[in-house]
């Protein structure tokens, strides 16, 4: 990541997206603790730039919900996915694909 910091500054959304992608890869590999750490870094990168009600934050909440579901933390997963659905619906309306994806995750909890 040191090389990346030379080209992408921490206040650039691409910086947070790198962590989000790394978290997704770790999730697919079954390394849920590392995935969670990466997604939380992404969220911590996005929040100061965009705030809590932005779709980037909702995207991280979907990923965190998936991770928590996989490790059996269903109450936390439910809280996160409900927040994500609310953000997506407020921003895009209830028929947007992001809402549908979040509701699909909700259905798995």
C-alpha positions, 0 to 999 in steps of 0.5 A, spaced: 500 500 500 505 504 500 506 505 493 499 506 492 499 512 497 504 515 492 499 515 487 492 515 490 491 520 496 487 518 502 482 523 501 481 520 494 475 515 493 479 510 489 483 509 496 477 506 500 475 502 494 482 499 494 480 496 501 473 494 499 476 490 493 481 487 498 476 485 503 472 482 497 477 478 495 479 476 502 471 474 503 471 470 497 477 466 500 474 465 506 478 469 511 473 473 514 477 477 519 482 480 514 476 481 510 472 485 515 479 489 517 479 491 509 472 493 509 472 497 515 478 501 512 474 502 506 469 505 510 473 509 515 476 512 508 469 514 505 466 516 512 470 523 512 469 524 505 462 522 504 458 522 510 454 516 513 448 517 508 452 516 502 452 509 497 459 508 498 458 507 506 452 503 504 456 499 500 461 497 506 455 496 510 453 490 505 460 487 505 460 488 513 453 485 513 455 479 509 462 478 513 458 478 520 452 473 517 458 468 515 461 468 522 454 468 525 453 475 528 446 475 525 444 481 530 450 485 527 449 483 520 441 485 520 443 492 523 448 493 518 444 491 512 438 495 514 442 501 514 444 499 507 437 498 505 435 505 508 441 509 505 440 506 498 432 507 498 433 514 500 438 515 494 435 511 489 428 509 490 426 502 492 427 499 485 434 500 484 439 494 483 443 496 489 436 496 493 435 489 490 442 486 492 441 489 499 435 486 500 438 479 497 443 479 503 437 481 508 434 475 505 440 470 507 440 473 514 
